[in-house]
Amino acid sequence: MHVIKIAEDRSLRWVEVPDPVIKDDEILIDVRAAALNRADLLQRAGHYPPPPGWPDWMGLEVAGTVSKAPADSRWQVGDKVCALLGGGGYAEQVAVPADMVLPIPEGLSFVEAAAIPEAFATSHLNLCIEGGLQSGDTAFIQAGASGLGVAAIQLAKAIGAKVVTTVGSDDKAALVNRLGADVVINHRKENVAEVLARHPVNVAMDCVAGPDLGSYLETVAAGCRWIVIATLGGSTSDINMNSFFRRGIKLIGSTLRSRTTQMKAEILADLEKQYWQAFSSRQIQLLIHKALPITQAEQAHAILERNENLGKVVLTIE
């Protein structure tokens, strides 16, 4: 089969590798679409290796059809599925533990379905499991127009939370408003901390962190759970620890990729149970910025690097 591999000069090459060999608890998927995530850019730069046992090429979520399955699993050859991966999605085929695979919601395309597993599992993990988000809470979501932000805003609104989010342009602000965001902060025009002070946050999902994190924590509600999932804005910040501990703030570091297969399977089962009908009815929208052939992975990565995307960028395989 062919996969997208990272060359020594960090360019992306469509190369041939041995076909996957599935284990007893795995299914084999013929990949039709693989969605991009910022973690892919980190892996390409050498900063985010896949967990043990997964291929060394990129790709955290795919959609396609089952080509092999254990006799005792829920899956049959030909089933249309999407899957959460530890890596290896930029490929013609991928072997996946059967419990990390979900049926494609009725009416969705392969491209749309590929945009579900990573973004929505990450949102559910951090907002609900780590953050304990409840109806009536205020949630703060950084980078609201990203693929992950689009997912998180919609899950938070489905729970009944008030959503505060950041964007970097007027068109991105218009997008997140359409998704139901209550307070939209253009970080290029407004002081984020000043706006947050008017809307004390109970739960935050933060992919930015950086030097401004300390000033943001000064504004939050007592007992806030602030979950850092990436450090796109930088890895250091000054925090007033007196204010921090007196108000019972919880600063949590979290990644989905490092979780056990069992925990990922439980998260995915929750998603299917709670939200699959909402995907089919289009109550929850899957926003695709652009779909490109997998051989144009370089161009797809460039869209994310330039922060151009409104929603997901997806690679397709015919």
Secondary structure as UniProt FT lines:
FT   STRAND          2..6
FT   TURN            8..9
FT   STRAND          12..16
FT   TURN            24..25
FT   STRAND          26..35
FT   HELIX           38..44
FT   TURN            45..46
FT   TURN            52..53
FT   STRAND          61..68
FT   TURN            71..72
FT   TURN            77..78
FT   STRAND          80..84
FT   STRAND          93..97
FT   HELIX           98..100
FT   STRAND          101..103
FT   TURN            106..107
FT   HELIX           110..114
FT   HELIX           117..123
FT   HELIX           124..130
FT   TURN            135..136
FT   STRAND          138..141
FT   TURN            144..145
FT   HELIX           147..159
FT   STRAND          162..167
FT   HELIX           170..178
FT   TURN            179..180
FT   STRAND          183..186
FT   TURN            187..189
FT   HELIX           192..197
FT   STRAND          203..206
FT   TURN            211..212
FT   HELIX           213..217
FT   TURN            218..219
FT   TURN            222..223
FT   STRAND          225..228
FT   TURN            232..233
FT   HELIX           241..246
FT   TURN            247..248
FT   STRAND          250..253
FT   TURN            257..258
FT   HELIX           261..280
FT   TURN            281..282
FT   STRAND          288..293
FT   HELIX           294..296
FT   HELIX           297..305
FT   TURN            306..307
FT   STRAND          311..316
//
